[in-house]
Every structure is written in structure tokens, then in C-alpha cells.
Amino acid sequence: MTRFPLRPFCAALVLTVALTGCSSTGGRRAEQARERARAAGGAVDTPRWRVAMVTHAGAGDAFWDIVRKGAEQAAAKDNITLLYSNDAQTQNQVQLVQAAIDQRVDGLLVTLAKGDALGPVLANAKAAGIPVISINSGQEFSARFGALTHIGQDETVAGQTAGATLDTRGRKGVLCVIHEQGNVGQEQRCDGARSKFGGQFQTLYVDGVNMPDARAAISAKLQADPALDTVLTLSAPVAATGLQAIQDARRPVELDTFDLGTQVVAGLQAGTVGFAVDQQPYLQGYEGVDLLWLYRYNLDVLGGGKPVLTGPQVLTKDDAAALAQYVARGTR
């Protein structure tokens, strides 16, 4: 879709409205959760601080719904108004962060999937005295850009864990599917897996917003190279597409993945998915809001200069039955 530049005044106005609009549903949900917490006697009595959460999530990505649910639950407990917004286009995410700064929010949660691009705007947050915590992506940029801490998994370690697990499972040829070119974390996952895997390892780039094309590309690669016996995907939606591609290729190939979803858990139970590397996205949202509240309330900071890790955790068929109810309610 063609994007036309906006005049600066109009852009600022539109972005302010967009930030409010993107968070309106989340605001109602957070308020409902807050009322439930108060009724149960669980809400704090600190001021109603405002926290903006700006992510690189694309439209309709269930992973980010889980992150957001965690943030909303913590906001309800901590008497915080959560302003959520997202955009997969890096420059638009930068503008959303600036709009939050212009609103003088009390704290900022941000993802750093395209880390370098957010450096200047996070410098603006620091100059405005707004505490920042990074979550999910961009651990290596977090401290450099002045964030209090980073919450997520170390993507290189997660990749290494996947590679070692693939070796343990006796896999011989792995196709690692990157669905968002330029995403530092995805590159680190594949590179980490490659470093700990003893067999043949290839990387395939696909367009994660065009699943039919991704399916065709994975299937074509499997048909062209019989040495490949495993597909490693980096998200639950792409895992589902990978399973379809394996069916199209009509030969025995194992699917392993990062992250959970209903189809991934069903695949673990059925044996069509070998293992999943989970980073606990609910915790990333929950702890992000909660740590900003702790900083505002008591100047508390966790991590001691290191990231607060929520993963990796390797999950297999043995874990699937216990996980199913939590995946179904959208918190795992």
C-alpha cells in the first residue's frame, strides 16, 4: 500500500488520536479488570499513573494479544491507565513513541525489534524524564538507549537451546524460517540454533504477512532438498503454515517452533510438532507494567544491569496437556 507523507502538524495530530484510538479498547478492558481487582481488595492506592506500551506488533498477531493481556492485568492491579498502540512499520512505531512522550506519560514500555531506529526517540523520553523499559525484542539495545531494564528472553540463548534440542532429537537437516527480514531477534534465533546444531542448516526468508506465499516457499524448499528433515519456525502462526507446507511436500518432516498457540499445542499433543521454545509473553507484558509501577512508587529496578529473562523454556508432548487450558484462555 502506498504511504503518503503527512505535514508535521497533521502527523502529530493524527498520531495523538491514533495512540488514543489504539488504546481505547484496551483502556476499557483494563478498567473492567481494575474494577474486578478492587472488588477483590487487590488494587493499590497509588496515583493513577499512565503507562504507554508501544510495540512492533502487526495486525491480528495472537502473540501480542497475550503480551497485552499480561500488561492489562498488571495495570488493573497497580491502578495504572494503560495506553496501548502498535505498528509493524518501524517509522510509524517511532512516531507512536513520540506521541506518547508528547502526552507526558508516566512510563513507557517499548519493543526494539529494529533497535537502532528507536535510539533518537528514546533519547527524547530520557530528556523528558520518562522511565523506559524494553520488552521482548532488542535486549542488546536496551541499556544503550537508557532503559531501566529489558524483559524477555535472550534470543541467541534461545536459538542455541533450540539447536541443542534439535541435535538431541537426532535431526540431520534443518530449515530455519525467518518471517520478518531485518528483525534482529529472528536472526539471532536462527544464528544461535546454527551454532549448536551439528547437521546441515539453512535459512529461508519469507513474508510473514503473506502466508500463502510463505507456505509455497517452504514446501518448494522441502521438495527441492531431500536432506532437509526439519522445519524450524520462529512464531506460532508461521508454525501452522509450516505444517501445511510439510503436508504439501508429502514427505516426513518434523516441525519445531518458537512460541505457543492453540495449533502448536495441538501439534505437540498429536506428535506433528516436536517441541516449542516458549518465552512466556504474558510475563513480558505483566512484568513490564509492574516494574514501571515499582520504579515510580519505590525506585525499584530488577536485573542488576542484566535482562530479566522470561525464557527460553523447551516444551514437548509431555507438557501439552497441562498447557492447553492456559493457551485456550489466551495467557500462554
ChimeraX attribute file (.defattr): number of C-alpha atoms within 10 A of each C-alpha:
attribute: neighborCount
match mode: 1-to-1
recipient: residues
	/A:1	3
	/A:2	4
	/A:3	5
	/A:4	6
	/A:5	8
	/A:6	10
	/A:7	8
	/A:8	9
	/A:9	8
	/A:10	11
	/A:11	14
	/A:12	17
	/A:13	11
	/A:14	14
	/A:15	18
	/A:16	18
	/A:17	13
	/A:18	16
	/A:19	23
	/A:20	17
	/A:21	15
	/A:22	14
	/A:23	21
	/A:24	16
	/A:25	13
	/A:26	20
	/A:27	20
	/A:28	14
	/A:29	17
	/A:30	26
	/A:31	20
	/A:32	15
	/A:33	18
	/A:34	24
	/A:35	17
	/A:36	15
	/A:37	18
	/A:38	15
	/A:39	10
	/A:40	9
	/A:41	10
	/A:42	15
	/A:43	19
	/A:44	14
	/A:45	9
	/A:46	12
	/A:47	11
	/A:48	13
	/A:49	17
	/A:50	20
	/A:51	27
	/A:52	27
	/A:53	29
	/A:54	25
	/A:55	28
	/A:56	21
	/A:57	19
	/A:58	14
	/A:59	11
	/A:60	8
	/A:61	12
	/A:62	16
	/A:63	21
	/A:64	19
	/A:65	17
	/A:66	23
	/A:67	24
	/A:68	24
	/A:69	21
	/A:70	24
	/A:71	29
	/A:72	30
	/A:73	24
	/A:74	26
	/A:75	29
	/A:76	25
	/A:77	22
	/A:78	24
	/A:79	24
	/A:80	29
	/A:81	23
	/A:82	30
	/A:83	25
	/A:84	25
	/A:85	24
	/A:86	24
	/A:87	17
	/A:88	14
	/A:89	12
	/A:90	18
	/A:91	13
	/A:92	14
	/A:93	24
	/A:94	21
	/A:95	20
	/A:96	26
	/A:97	28
	/A:98	20
	/A:99	23
	/A:100	27
	/A:101	23
	/A:102	14
	/A:103	13
	/A:104	17
	/A:105	21
	/A:106	21
	/A:107	26
	/A:108	27
	/A:109	24
	/A:110	28
	/A:111	24
	/A:112	27
	/A:113	25
	/A:114	20
	/A:115	18
	/A:116	11
	/A:117	14
	/A:118	21
	/A:119	17
	/A:120	13
	/A:121	17
	/A:122	24
	/A:123	15
	/A:124	15
	/A:125	24
	/A:126	16
	/A:127	11
	/A:128	13
	/A:129	14
	/A:130	19
	/A:131	21
	/A:132	26
	/A:133	24
	/A:134	29
	/A:135	31
	/A:136	26
	/A:137	26
	/A:138	25
	/A:139	27
	/A:140	15
	/A:141	19
	/A:142	26
	/A:143	17
	/A:144	9
	/A:145	21
	/A:146	17
	/A:147	23
	/A:148	22
	/A:149	23
	/A:150	32
	/A:151	30
	/A:152	25
	/A:153	26
	/A:154	25
	/A:155	26
	/A:156	19
	/A:157	16
	/A:158	25
	/A:159	28
	/A:160	23
	/A:161	22
	/A:162	29
	/A:163	27
	/A:164	19
	/A:165	20
	/A:166	24
	/A:167	16
	/A:168	10
	/A:169	11
	/A:170	12
	/A:171	19
	/A:172	16
	/A:173	21
	/A:174	26
	/A:175	21
	/A:176	26
	/A:177	28
	/A:178	24
	/A:179	21
	/A:180	18
	/A:181	12
	/A:182	11
	/A:183	16
	/A:184	18
	/A:185	26
	/A:186	24
	/A:187	21
	/A:188	18
	/A:189	25
	/A:190	28
	/A:191	19
	/A:192	21
	/A:193	28
	/A:194	22
	/A:195	15
	/A:196	17
	/A:197	24
	/A:198	16
	/A:199	16
	/A:200	14
	/A:201	19
	/A:202	14
	/A:203	16
	/A:204	16
	/A:205	14
	/A:206	20
	/A:207	17
	/A:208	20
	/A:209	13
	/A:210	10
	/A:211	17
	/A:212	13
	/A:213	14
	/A:214	22
	/A:215	22
	/A:216	19
	/A:217	19
	/A:218	26
	/A:219	21
	/A:220	15
	/A:221	15
	/A:222	23
	/A:223	16
	/A:224	11
	/A:225	10
	/A:226	11
	/A:227	12
	/A:228	22
	/A:229	18
	/A:230	22
	/A:231	26
	/A:232	27
	/A:233	28
	/A:234	24
	/A:235	24
	/A:236	23
	/A:237	21
	/A:238	24
	/A:239	27
	/A:240	21
	/A:241	21
	/A:242	27
	/A:243	25
	/A:244	16
	/A:245	23
	/A:246	23
	/A:247	13
	/A:248	16
	/A:249	18
	/A:250	11
	/A:251	12
	/A:252	12
	/A:253	22
	/A:254	20
	/A:255	26
	/A:256	30
	/A:257	27
	/A:258	26
	/A:259	26
	/A:260	26
	/A:261	23
	/A:262	20
	/A:263	16
	/A:264	29
	/A:265	28
	/A:266	16
	/A:267	23
	/A:268	23
	/A:269	18
	/A:270	12
	/A:271	14
	/A:272	18
	/A:273	24
	/A:274	22
	/A:275	30
	/A:276	30
	/A:277	23
	/A:278	20
	/A:279	24
	/A:280	23
	/A:281	29
	/A:282	24
	/A:283	25
	/A:284	26
	/A:285	28
	/A:286	21
	/A:287	21
	/A:288	32
	/A:289	30
	/A:290	20
	/A:291	21
	/A:292	27
	/A:293	24
	/A:294	14
	/A:295	16
	/A:296	16
	/A:297	11
	/A:298	9
	/A:299	10
	/A:300	12
	/A:301	13
	/A:302	15
	/A:303	12
	/A:304	9
	/A:305	11
	/A:306	14
	/A:307	21
	/A:308	20
	/A:309	17
	/A:310	19
	/A:311	19
	/A:312	23
	/A:313	17
	/A:314	18
	/A:315	19
	/A:316	19
	/A:317	19
	/A:318	11
	/A:319	14
	/A:320	19
	/A:321	13
	/A:322	11
	/A:323	16
	/A:324	19
	/A:325	13
	/A:326	11
	/A:327	18
	/A:328	12
	/A:329	10
	/A:330	18
	/A:331	20
	/A:332	23
